[in-house]
């Protein structure tokens, strides 16, 4: 009896989060497939990143991978 409400609310929160996550993921993947721009990280080459960062002390200049 003591654990009835905590377990019920935890299960409800989990299911709500799971459903919301699946819907958000579906919309995100659909927008990528449709070719729409999306918010997120930008994939850049090492040279592009270093040119943008300019070594101003707040960002780090990176070096190319030695194994690639």
N, CA, C and O atoms as a Tripos MOL2 file, in Angstrom:
@<TRIPOS>MOLECULE
protein
  272   271    68     0     0
PROTEIN
NO_CHARGES

@<TRIPOS>ATOM
      1 N           0.8150   -1.1930    0.0000 N.3       1 UNK1
      2 CA          0.0000    0.0000    0.0000 C.3       1 UNK1
      3 C           0.8620    1.2630    0.0000 C.2       1 UNK1
      4 O           0.4930    2.2680   -0.6060 O.2       1 UNK1
      5 N           2.0060    1.2100    0.6770 N.am      2 UNK2
      6 CA          2.8840    2.3790    0.7600 C.3       2 UNK2
      7 C           3.4850    2.7100   -0.6040 C.2       2 UNK2
      8 O           3.6560    3.8820   -0.9380 O.2       2 UNK2
      9 N           3.8040    1.6920   -1.3880 N.am      3 UNK3
     10 CA          4.4780    1.8970   -2.6630 C.3       3 UNK3
     11 C           3.5180    2.0330   -3.8390 C.2       3 UNK3
     12 O           3.9720    2.1680   -4.9750 O.2       3 UNK3
     13 N           2.2290    2.0030   -3.6100 N.am      4 UNK4
     14 CA          1.2650    2.0360   -4.7000 C.3       4 UNK4
     15 C           1.4040    3.3100   -5.5340 C.2       4 UNK4
     16 O           1.5580    3.2260   -6.7530 O.2       4 UNK4
     17 N           1.3520    4.4810   -4.9070 N.am      5 UNK5
     18 CA          1.4070    5.7330   -5.6570 C.3       5 UNK5
     19 C           2.7870    6.0330   -6.2380 C.2       5 UNK5
     20 O           2.8690    6.4620   -7.3880 O.2       5 UNK5
     21 N           3.8730    5.8260   -5.4940 N.am      6 UNK6
     22 CA          5.1840    6.0590   -6.1100 C.3       6 UNK6
     23 C           5.4310    5.1800   -7.3340 C.2       6 UNK6
     24 O           5.9580    5.6500   -8.3420 O.2       6 UNK6
     25 N           5.0520    3.9130   -7.2470 N.am      7 UNK7
     26 CA          5.2500    3.0060   -8.3840 C.3       7 UNK7
     27 C           4.3470    3.4210   -9.5450 C.2       7 UNK7
     28 O           4.7830    3.4260  -10.6960 O.2       7 UNK7
     29 N           3.1050    3.7640   -9.2550 N.am      8 UNK8
     30 CA          2.1680    4.1870  -10.2970 C.3       8 UNK8
     31 C           2.6580    5.4470  -10.9950 C.2       8 UNK8
     32 O           2.6440    5.5210  -12.2230 O.2       8 UNK8
     33 N           3.0900    6.4400  -10.2220 N.am      9 UNK9
     34 CA          3.5680    7.6910  -10.8120 C.3       9 UNK9
     35 C           4.8750    7.4890  -11.5810 C.2       9 UNK9
     36 O           5.0840    8.1150  -12.6200 O.2       9 UNK9
     37 N           5.7420    6.6300  -11.0830 N.am     10 UNK10
     38 CA          6.9830    6.3390  -11.8050 C.3      10 UNK10
     39 C           6.6830    5.6620  -13.1260 C.2      10 UNK10
     40 O           7.2740    6.0140  -14.1470 O.2      10 UNK10
     41 N           5.7840    4.7060  -13.1270 N.am     11 UNK11
     42 CA          5.3950    4.0300  -14.3610 C.3      11 UNK11
     43 C           4.7430    5.0080  -15.3380 C.2      11 UNK11
     44 O           5.0350    4.9750  -16.5330 O.2      11 UNK11
     45 N           3.8710    5.8700  -14.8420 N.am     12 UNK12
     46 CA          3.2120    6.8680  -15.6880 C.3      12 UNK12
     47 C           4.2430    7.8240  -16.2980 C.2      12 UNK12
     48 O           4.1750    8.1380  -17.4860 O.2      12 UNK12
     49 N           5.1960    8.2850  -15.4840 N.am     13 UNK13
     50 CA          6.2350    9.1900  -15.9800 C.3      13 UNK13
     51 C           7.1050    8.5050  -17.0220 C.2      13 UNK13
     52 O           7.4500    9.1070  -18.0380 O.2      13 UNK13
     53 N           7.4590    7.2530  -16.7750 N.am     14 UNK14
     54 CA          8.2710    6.5070  -17.7310 C.3      14 UNK14
     55 C           7.5480    6.3530  -19.0640 C.2      14 UNK14
     56 O           8.1300    6.6050  -20.1190 O.2      14 UNK14
     57 N           6.2890    5.9420  -19.0240 N.am     15 UNK15
     58 CA          5.5280    5.7510  -20.2630 C.3      15 UNK15
     59 C           5.3270    7.0650  -21.0020 C.2      15 UNK15
     60 O           5.4180    7.1020  -22.2290 O.2      15 UNK15
     61 N           5.0540    8.1430  -20.2740 N.am     16 UNK16
     62 CA          4.8980    9.4520  -20.9080 C.3      16 UNK16
     63 C           6.2000    9.8810  -21.5810 C.2      16 UNK16
     64 O           6.1810   10.3600  -22.7150 O.2      16 UNK16
     65 N           7.3210    9.7140  -20.8950 N.am     17 UNK17
     66 CA          8.6140   10.0600  -21.4650 C.3      17 UNK17
     67 C           8.9620    9.2000  -22.6650 C.2      17 UNK17
     68 O           9.5240    9.6940  -23.6430 O.2      17 UNK17
     69 N           8.6360    7.9270  -22.5990 N.am     18 UNK18
     70 CA          8.9100    7.0220  -23.7130 C.3      18 UNK18
     71 C           8.1130    7.4220  -24.9490 C.2      18 UNK18
     72 O           8.6640    7.4860  -26.0480 O.2      18 UNK18
     73 N           6.8430    7.6870  -24.7810 N.am     19 UNK19
     74 CA          5.9980    8.0770  -25.9110 C.3      19 UNK19
     75 C           6.4610    9.4100  -26.4840 C.2      19 UNK19
     76 O           6.5610    9.5550  -27.7030 O.2      19 UNK19
     77 N           6.7480   10.3970  -25.6140 N.am     20 UNK20
     78 CA          7.2060   11.6960  -26.0850 C.3      20 UNK20
     79 C           8.5300   11.5550  -26.8360 C.2      20 UNK20
     80 O           8.7240   12.1900  -27.8720 O.2      20 UNK20
     81 N           9.4380   10.7290  -26.3210 N.am     21 UNK21
     82 CA         10.7200   10.5170  -26.9810 C.3      21 UNK21
     83 C          10.5740    9.8650  -28.3430 C.2      21 UNK21
     84 O          11.2600   10.2470  -29.2910 O.2      21 UNK21
     85 N           9.6890    8.8880  -28.4500 N.am     22 UNK22
     86 CA          9.4700    8.2370  -29.7490 C.3      22 UNK22
     87 C           8.8810    9.2100  -30.7630 C.2      22 UNK22
     88 O           9.2870    9.2110  -31.9260 O.2      22 UNK22
     89 N           7.9350   10.0320  -30.3400 N.am     23 UNK23
     90 CA          7.3370   11.0180  -31.2420 C.3      23 UNK23
     91 C           8.3770   12.0430  -31.6740 C.2      23 UNK23
     92 O           8.4600   12.3770  -32.8560 O.2      23 UNK23
     93 N           9.1760   12.5490  -30.7280 N.am     24 UNK24
     94 CA         10.2060   13.5390  -31.0530 C.3      24 UNK24
     95 C          11.2470   12.9420  -32.0030 C.2      24 UNK24
     96 O          11.6820   13.6070  -32.9440 O.2      24 UNK24
     97 N          11.6430   11.7010  -31.7620 N.am     25 UNK25
     98 CA         12.6140   11.0490  -32.6310 C.3      25 UNK25
     99 C          12.0470   10.8420  -34.0290 C.2      25 UNK25
    100 O          12.7590   11.0150  -35.0170 O.2      25 UNK25
    101 N          10.7840   10.4760  -34.1200 N.am     26 UNK26
    102 CA         10.1520   10.2820  -35.4300 C.3      26 UNK26
    103 C          10.1240   11.6010  -36.2120 C.2      26 UNK26
    104 O          10.4250   11.6270  -37.4060 O.2      26 UNK26
    105 N           9.7620   12.6920  -35.5320 N.am     27 UNK27
    106 CA          9.7290   14.0010  -36.2100 C.3      27 UNK27
    107 C          11.1250   14.4240  -36.6470 C.2      27 UNK27
    108 O          11.3000   14.9540  -37.7440 O.2      27 UNK27
    109 N          12.1100   14.1950  -35.8010 N.am     28 UNK28
    110 CA         13.4960   14.5530  -36.1150 C.3      28 UNK28
    111 C          13.9930   13.7700  -37.3250 C.2      28 UNK28
    112 O          14.5670   14.3500  -38.2470 O.2      28 UNK28
    113 N          13.7770   12.4680  -37.3250 N.am     29 UNK29
    114 CA         14.2180   11.6460  -38.4500 C.3      29 UNK29
    115 C          13.4650   11.9850  -39.7340 C.2      29 UNK29
    116 O          14.0420   11.9610  -40.8210 O.2      29 UNK29
    117 N          12.1860   12.2960  -39.6080 N.am     30 UNK30
    118 CA         11.4020   12.6720  -40.7810 C.3      30 UNK30
    119 C          11.9130   13.9640  -41.3890 C.2      30 UNK30
    120 O          11.9660   14.0910  -42.6120 O.2      30 UNK30
    121 N          12.2910   14.9290  -40.5560 N.am     31 UNK31
    122 CA         12.8000   16.1980  -41.0830 C.3      31 UNK31
    123 C          14.1480   16.0040  -41.7660 C.2      31 UNK31
    124 O          14.4420   16.6750  -42.7550 O.2      31 UNK31
    125 N          14.9730   15.0920  -41.2460 N.am     32 UNK32
    126 CA         16.2570   14.8130  -41.8960 C.3      32 UNK32
    127 C          16.0190   14.1600  -43.2580 C.2      32 UNK32
    128 O          16.6480   14.5350  -44.2480 O.2      32 UNK32
    129 N          15.1230   13.1990  -43.3050 N.am     33 UNK33
    130 CA         14.8290   12.5080  -44.5600 C.3      33 UNK33
    131 C          14.2480   13.4750  -45.5830 C.2      33 UNK33
    132 O          14.5330   13.3650  -46.7760 O.2      33 UNK33
    133 N          13.4310   14.4260  -45.1210 N.am     34 UNK34
    134 CA         12.8340   15.4040  -46.0250 C.3      34 UNK34
    135 C          13.8410   16.4500  -46.4950 C.2      34 UNK34
    136 O          13.5530   17.2250  -47.4060 O.2      34 UNK34
    137 N          15.0180   16.4730  -45.8790 N.am     35 UNK35
    138 CA         16.0480   17.4140  -46.2950 C.3      35 UNK35
    139 C          15.9190   18.7760  -45.6420 C.2      35 UNK35
    140 O          16.5550   19.7300  -46.0900 O.2      35 UNK35
    141 N          15.1170   18.8940  -44.6010 N.am     36 UNK36
    142 CA         14.9560   20.1750  -43.9260 C.3      36 UNK36
    143 C          16.1390   20.4110  -42.9870 C.2      36 UNK36
    144 O          16.6420   19.4690  -42.3750 O.2      36 UNK36
    145 N          16.5810   21.6530  -42.8730 N.am     37 UNK37
    146 CA         17.6520   21.9220  -41.9230 C.3      37 UNK37
    147 C          17.1670   21.6870  -40.5010 C.2      37 UNK37
    148 O          15.9980   21.9210  -40.1960 O.2      37 UNK37
    149 N          18.0390   21.2370  -39.6480 N.am     38 UNK38
    150 CA         17.6630   20.9410  -38.2720 C.3      38 UNK38
    151 C          18.6960   21.5180  -37.3290 C.2      38 UNK38
    152 O          19.8430   21.7440  -37.7140 O.2      38 UNK38
    153 N          18.2900   21.7570  -36.0930 N.am     39 UNK39
    154 CA         19.2060   22.2470  -35.0750 C.3      39 UNK39
    155 C          20.0470   21.0910  -34.5690 C.2      39 UNK39
    156 O          19.5540   19.9770  -34.3930 O.2      39 UNK39
    157 N          21.2890   21.3600  -34.3440 N.am     40 UNK40
    158 CA         22.1650   20.3250  -33.8210 C.3      40 UNK40
    159 C          23.6070   20.6310  -34.1570 C.2      40 UNK40
    160 O          23.9270   21.7170  -34.6420 O.2      40 UNK40
    161 N          24.4510   19.6960  -33.9050 N.am     41 UNK41
    162 CA         25.8660   19.8750  -34.1750 C.3      41 UNK41
    163 C          26.1190   19.9370  -35.6690 C.2      41 UNK41
    164 O          25.4170   19.3080  -36.4610 O.2      41 UNK41
    165 N          27.1190   20.6950  -36.0350 N.am     42 UNK42
    166 CA         27.5070   20.8010  -37.4380 C.3      42 UNK42
    167 C          28.7730   19.9810  -37.6300 C.2      42 UNK42
    168 O          29.7610   20.1720  -36.9210 O.2      42 UNK42
    169 N          28.7380   19.0870  -38.5740 N.am     43 UNK43
    170 CA         29.9000   18.2660  -38.8630 C.3      43 UNK43
    171 C          30.8390   19.0790  -39.7460 C.2      43 UNK43
    172 O          30.4400   19.5610  -40.8060 O.2      43 UNK43
    173 N          32.0670   19.2280  -39.3150 N.am     44 UNK44
    174 CA         33.0450   20.0120  -40.0510 C.3      44 UNK44
    175 C          34.3660   19.2590  -40.0920 C.2      44 UNK44
    176 O          34.6460   18.4080  -39.2480 O.2      44 UNK44
    177 N          35.1600   19.5890  -41.0830 N.am     45 UNK45
    178 CA         36.4950   19.0120  -41.1370 C.3      45 UNK45
    179 C          37.3760   19.7430  -40.1340 C.2      45 UNK45
    180 O          36.9870   20.7760  -39.5900 O.2      45 UNK45
    181 N          38.5420   19.2120  -39.8970 N.am     46 UNK46
    182 CA         39.4740   19.8320  -38.9580 C.3      46 UNK46
    183 C          39.8420   21.2320  -39.4270 C.2      46 UNK46
    184 O          39.8770   22.1660  -38.6260 O.2      46 UNK46
    185 N          40.1160   21.3820  -40.7150 N.am     47 UNK47
    186 CA         40.4950   22.6940  -41.2440 C.3      47 UNK47
    187 C          39.3550   23.7010  -41.1170 C.2      47 UNK47
    188 O          39.5870   24.8610  -40.7740 O.2      47 UNK47
    189 N          38.1280   23.2670  -41.3920 N.am     48 UNK48
    190 CA         36.9760   24.1650  -41.2550 C.3      48 UNK48
    191 C          36.7840   24.6020  -39.8090 C.2      48 UNK48
    192 O          36.4950   25.7680  -39.5410 O.2      48 UNK48
    193 N          36.9430   23.6730  -38.8850 N.am     49 UNK49
    194 CA         36.7830   24.0020  -37.4710 C.3      49 UNK49
    195 C          37.8580   24.9760  -37.0090 C.2      49 UNK49
    196 O          37.5570   25.9600  -36.3340 O.2      49 UNK49
    197 N          39.1080   24.7070  -37.3700 N.am     50 UNK50
    198 CA         40.2000   25.5820  -36.9560 C.3      50 UNK50
    199 C          40.0500   26.9720  -37.5460 C.2      50 UNK50
    200 O          40.3690   27.9640  -36.8910 O.2      50 UNK50
    201 N          39.5660   27.0500  -38.7800 N.am     51 UNK51
    202 CA         39.3530   28.3600  -39.4070 C.3      51 UNK51
    203 C          38.2600   29.1350  -38.6700 C.2      51 UNK51
    204 O          38.3660   30.3510  -38.5100 O.2      51 UNK51
    205 N          37.2220   28.4500  -38.2240 N.am     52 UNK52
    206 CA         36.1310   29.1010  -37.5060 C.3      52 UNK52
    207 C          36.5360   29.4480  -36.0770 C.2      52 UNK52
    208 O          36.1790   30.5170  -35.5810 O.2      52 UNK52
    209 N          37.2720   28.5680  -35.4090 N.am     53 UNK53
    210 CA         37.6270   28.7920  -34.0070 C.3      53 UNK53
    211 C          38.6650   29.9020  -33.8540 C.2      53 UNK53
    212 O          38.5800   30.6880  -32.9110 O.2      53 UNK53
    213 N          39.6210   29.9830  -34.7400 N.am     54 UNK54
    214 CA         40.6490   31.0160  -34.7710 C.3      54 UNK54
    215 C          41.4980   31.0590  -33.5070 C.2      54 UNK54
    216 O          42.2350   32.0240  -33.3080 O.2      54 UNK54
    217 N          41.4210   30.0610  -32.6580 N.am     55 UNK55
    218 CA         42.2770   29.9970  -31.4740 C.3      55 UNK55
    219 C          42.1300   31.1900  -30.5500 C.2      55 UNK55
    220 O          43.1380   31.7290  -30.0910 O.2      55 UNK55
    221 N          40.9060   31.6230  -30.2590 N.am     56 UNK56
    222 CA         40.6950   32.8170  -29.4470 C.3      56 UNK56
    223 C          40.7350   32.5430  -27.9500 C.2      56 UNK56
    224 O          40.3990   33.4330  -27.1680 O.2      56 UNK56
    225 N          41.1310   31.3500  -27.5220 N.am     57 UNK57
    226 CA         41.2340   31.0320  -26.1130 C.3      57 UNK57
    227 C          39.9800   30.4020  -25.5430 C.2      57 UNK57
    228 O          40.0470   29.7460  -24.5030 O.2      57 UNK57
    229 N          38.8610   30.5750  -26.1760 N.am     58 UNK58
    230 CA         37.6220   29.9760  -25.6870 C.3      58 UNK58
    231 C          37.3620   28.6270  -26.3460 C.2      58 UNK58
    232 O          36.6040   27.8130  -25.8180 O.2      58 UNK58
    233 N          37.9680   28.3940  -27.4640 N.am     59 UNK59
    234 CA         37.8050   27.1270  -28.1800 C.3      59 UNK59
    235 C          39.1890   26.5350  -28.4020 C.2      59 UNK59
    236 O          40.2010   27.2300  -28.3090 O.2      59 UNK59
    237 N          39.2140   25.2830  -28.6850 N.am     60 UNK60
    238 CA         40.4790   24.6070  -28.8900 C.3      60 UNK60
    239 C          40.6860   24.3250  -30.3600 C.2      60 UNK60
    240 O          39.7540   23.9100  -31.0490 O.2      60 UNK60
    241 N          41.8950   24.5440  -30.8540 N.am     61 UNK61
    242 CA         42.2510   24.1220  -32.1950 C.3      61 UNK61
    243 C          42.5310   22.6270  -32.1310 C.2      61 UNK61
    244 O          43.1790   22.1580  -31.1950 O.2      61 UNK61
    245 N          42.0590   21.8890  -33.0940 N.am     62 UNK62
    246 CA         42.2450   20.4380  -33.0880 C.3      62 UNK62
    247 C          43.1850   20.0360  -34.2000 C.2      62 UNK62
    248 O          43.3420   20.7480  -35.1910 O.2      62 UNK62
    249 N          43.8020   18.8960  -34.0240 N.am     63 UNK63
    250 CA         44.7210   18.3600  -35.0150 C.3      63 UNK63
    251 C          44.0840   17.1460  -35.6740 C.2      63 UNK63
    252 O          43.2560   16.4740  -35.0590 O.2      63 UNK63
    253 N          44.4560   16.8570  -36.9110 N.am     64 UNK64
    254 CA         43.8900   15.6740  -37.5730 C.3      64 UNK64
    255 C          44.2470   14.3950  -36.8300 C.2      64 UNK64
    256 O          45.2690   14.3160  -36.1480 O.2      64 UNK64
    257 N          43.3740   13.3880  -36.9790 N.am     65 UNK65
    258 CA         43.6320   12.0830  -36.3920 C.3      65 UNK65
    259 C          44.8660   11.4700  -37.0610 C.2      65 UNK65
    260 O          45.0710   11.6190  -38.2650 O.2      65 UNK65
    261 N          45.6680   10.7920  -36.2750 N.am     66 UNK66
    262 CA         46.8610   10.1670  -36.8420 C.3      66 UNK66
    263 C          46.5310    8.8620  -37.5490 C.2      66 UNK66
    264 O          47.2740    8.4300  -38.4300 O.2      66 UNK66
    265 N          45.4290    8.2330  -37.1750 N.am     67 UNK67
    266 CA         45.0980    6.9340  -37.7570 C.3      67 UNK67
    267 C          44.0970    7.0410  -38.8950 C.2      67 UNK67
    268 O          43.6230    6.0180  -39.3890 O.2      67 UNK67
    269 N          43.7670    8.2480  -39.3220 N.am     68 UNK68
    270 CA         42.7690    8.3950  -40.4120 C.3      68 UNK68
    271 C          43.3380    9.1790  -41.5500 C.2      68 UNK68
    272 O          42.6540    9.4030  -42.5480 O.2      68 UNK68
@<TRIPOS>BOND
     1     1     2 1
     2     2     3 1
     3     3     4 2
     4     3     5 am
     5     5     6 1
     6     6     7 1
     7     7     8 2
     8     7     9 am
     9     9    10 1
    10    10    11 1
    11    11    12 2
    12    11    13 am
    13    13    14 1
    14    14    15 1
    15    15    16 2
    16    15    17 am
    17    17    18 1
    18    18    19 1
    19    19    20 2
    20    19    21 am
    21    21    22 1
    22    22    23 1
    23    23    24 2
    24    23    25 am
    25    25    26 1
    26    26    27 1
    27    27    28 2
    28    27    29 am
    29    29    30 1
    30    30    31 1
    31    31    32 2
    32    31    33 am
    33    33    34 1
    34    34    35 1
    35    35    36 2
    36    35    37 am
    37    37    38 1
    38    38    39 1
    39    39    40 2
    40    39    41 am
    41    41    42 1
    42    42    43 1
    43    43    44 2
    44    43    45 am
    45    45    46 1
    46    46    47 1
    47    47    48 2
    48    47    49 am
    49    49    50 1
    50    50    51 1
    51    51    52 2
    52    51    53 am
    53    53    54 1
    54    54    55 1
    55    55    56 2
    56    55    57 am
    57    57    58 1
    58    58    59 1
    59    59    60 2
    60    59    61 am
    61    61    62 1
    62    62    63 1
    63    63    64 2
    64    63    65 am
    65    65    66 1
    66    66    67 1
    67    67    68 2
    68    67    69 am
    69    69    70 1
    70    70    71 1
    71    71    72 2
    72    71    73 am
    73    73    74 1
    74    74    75 1
    75    75    76 2
    76    75    77 am
    77    77    78 1
    78    78    79 1
    79    79    80 2
    80    79    81 am
    81    81    82 1
    82    82    83 1
    83    83    84 2
    84    83    85 am
    85    85    86 1
    86    86    87 1
    87    87    88 2
    88    87    89 am
    89    89    90 1
    90    90    91 1
    91    91    92 2
    92    91    93 am
    93    93    94 1
    94    94    95 1
    95    95    96 2
    96    95    97 am
    97    97    98 1
    98    98    99 1
    99    99   100 2
   100    99   101 am
   101   101   102 1
   102   102   103 1
   103   103   104 2
   104   103   105 am
   105   105   106 1
   106   106   107 1
   107   107   108 2
   108   107   109 am
   109   109   110 1
   110   110   111 1
   111   111   112 2
   112   111   113 am
   113   113   114 1
   114   114   115 1
   115   115   116 2
   116   115   117 am
   117   117   118 1
   118   118   119 1
   119   119   120 2
   120   119   121 am
   121   121   122 1
   122   122   123 1
   123   123   124 2
   124   123   125 am
   125   125   126 1
   126   126   127 1
   127   127   128 2
   128   127   129 am
   129   129   130 1
   130   130   131 1
   131   131   132 2
   132   131   133 am
   133   133   134 1
   134   134   135 1
   135   135   136 2
   136   135   137 am
   137   137   138 1
   138   138   139 1
   139   139   140 2
   140   139   141 am
   141   141   142 1
   142   142   143 1
   143   143   144 2
   144   143   145 am
   145   145   146 1
   146   146   147 1
   147   147   148 2
   148   147   149 am
   149   149   150 1
   150   150   151 1
   151   151   152 2
   152   151   153 am
   153   153   154 1
   154   154   155 1
   155   155   156 2
   156   155   157 am
   157   157   158 1
   158   158   159 1
   159   159   160 2
   160   159   161 am
   161   161   162 1
   162   162   163 1
   163   163   164 2
   164   163   165 am
   165   165   166 1
   166   166   167 1
   167   167   168 2
   168   167   169 am
   169   169   170 1
   170   170   171 1
   171   171   172 2
   172   171   173 am
   173   173   174 1
   174   174   175 1
   175   175   176 2
   176   175   177 am
   177   177   178 1
   178   178   179 1
   179   179   180 2
   180   179   181 am
   181   181   182 1
   182   182   183 1
   183   183   184 2
   184   183   185 am
   185   185   186 1
   186   186   187 1
   187   187   188 2
   188   187   189 am
   189   189   190 1
   190   190   191 1
   191   191   192 2
   192   191   193 am
   193   193   194 1
   194   194   195 1
   195   195   196 2
   196   195   197 am
   197   197   198 1
   198   198   199 1
   199   199   200 2
   200   199   201 am
   201   201   202 1
   202   202   203 1
   203   203   204 2
   204   203   205 am
   205   205   206 1
   206   206   207 1
   207   207   208 2
   208   207   209 am
   209   209   210 1
   210   210   211 1
   211   211   212 2
   212   211   213 am
   213   213   214 1
   214   214   215 1
   215   215   216 2
   216   215   217 am
   217   217   218 1
   218   218   219 1
   219   219   220 2
   220   219   221 am
   221   221   222 1
   222   222   223 1
   223   223   224 2
   224   223   225 am
   225   225   226 1
   226   226   227 1
   227   227   228 2
   228   227   229 am
   229   229   230 1
   230   230   231 1
   231   231   232 2
   232   231   233 am
   233   233   234 1
   234   234   235 1
   235   235   236 2
   236   235   237 am
   237   237   238 1
   238   238   239 1
   239   239   240 2
   240   239   241 am
   241   241   242 1
   242   242   243 1
   243   243   244 2
   244   243   245 am
   245   245   246 1
   246   246   247 1
   247   247   248 2
   248   247   249 am
   249   249   250 1
   250   250   251 1
   251   251   252 2
   252   251   253 am
   253   253   254 1
   254   254   255 1
   255   255   256 2
   256   255   257 am
   257   257   258 1
   258   258   259 1
   259   259   260 2
   260   259   261 am
   261   261   262 1
   262   262   263 1
   263   263   264 2
   264   263   265 am
   265   265   266 1
   266   266   267 1
   267   267   268 2
   268   267   269 am
   269   269   270 1
   270   270   271 1
   271   271   272 2
@<TRIPOS>SUBSTRUCTURE
     1 UNK1         2 RESIDUE 1 A UNK
     2 UNK2         6 RESIDUE 1 A UNK
     3 UNK3        10 RESIDUE 1 A UNK
     4 UNK4        14 RESIDUE 1 A UNK
     5 UNK5        18 RESIDUE 1 A UNK
     6 UNK6        22 RESIDUE 1 A UNK
     7 UNK7        26 RESIDUE 1 A UNK
     8 UNK8        30 RESIDUE 1 A UNK
     9 UNK9        34 RESIDUE 1 A UNK
    10 UNK10       38 RESIDUE 1 A UNK
    11 UNK11       42 RESIDUE 1 A UNK
    12 UNK12       46 RESIDUE 1 A UNK
    13 UNK13       50 RESIDUE 1 A UNK
    14 UNK14       54 RESIDUE 1 A UNK
    15 UNK15       58 RESIDUE 1 A UNK
    16 UNK16       62 RESIDUE 1 A UNK
    17 UNK17       66 RESIDUE 1 A UNK
    18 UNK18       70 RESIDUE 1 A UNK
    19 UNK19       74 RESIDUE 1 A UNK
    20 UNK20       78 RESIDUE 1 A UNK
    21 UNK21       82 RESIDUE 1 A UNK
    22 UNK22       86 RESIDUE 1 A UNK
    23 UNK23       90 RESIDUE 1 A UNK
    24 UNK24       94 RESIDUE 1 A UNK
    25 UNK25       98 RESIDUE 1 A UNK
    26 UNK26      102 RESIDUE 1 A UNK
    27 UNK27      106 RESIDUE 1 A UNK
    28 UNK28      110 RESIDUE 1 A UNK
    29 UNK29      114 RESIDUE 1 A UNK
    30 UNK30      118 RESIDUE 1 A UNK
    31 UNK31      122 RESIDUE 1 A UNK
    32 UNK32      126 RESIDUE 1 A UNK
    33 UNK33      130 RESIDUE 1 A UNK
    34 UNK34      134 RESIDUE 1 A UNK
    35 UNK35      138 RESIDUE 1 A UNK
    36 UNK36      142 RESIDUE 1 A UNK
    37 UNK37      146 RESIDUE 1 A UNK
    38 UNK38      150 RESIDUE 1 A UNK
    39 UNK39      154 RESIDUE 1 A UNK
    40 UNK40      158 RESIDUE 1 A UNK
    41 UNK41      162 RESIDUE 1 A UNK
    42 UNK42      166 RESIDUE 1 A UNK
    43 UNK43      170 RESIDUE 1 A UNK
    44 UNK44      174 RESIDUE 1 A UNK
    45 UNK45      178 RESIDUE 1 A UNK
    46 UNK46      182 RESIDUE 1 A UNK
    47 UNK47      186 RESIDUE 1 A UNK
    48 UNK48      190 RESIDUE 1 A UNK
    49 UNK49      194 RESIDUE 1 A UNK
    50 UNK50      198 RESIDUE 1 A UNK
    51 UNK51      202 RESIDUE 1 A UNK
    52 UNK52      206 RESIDUE 1 A UNK
    53 UNK53      210 RESIDUE 1 A UNK
    54 UNK54      214 RESIDUE 1 A UNK
    55 UNK55      218 RESIDUE 1 A UNK
    56 UNK56      222 RESIDUE 1 A UNK
    57 UNK57      226 RESIDUE 1 A UNK
    58 UNK58      230 RESIDUE 1 A UNK
    59 UNK59      234 RESIDUE 1 A UNK
    60 UNK60      238 RESIDUE 1 A UNK
    61 UNK61      242 RESIDUE 1 A UNK
    62 UNK62      246 RESIDUE 1 A UNK
    63 UNK63      250 RESIDUE 1 A UNK
    64 UNK64      254 RESIDUE 1 A UNK
    65 UNK65      258 RESIDUE 1 A UNK
    66 UNK66      262 RESIDUE 1 A UNK
    67 UNK67      266 RESIDUE 1 A UNK
    68 UNK68      270 RESIDUE 1 A UNK
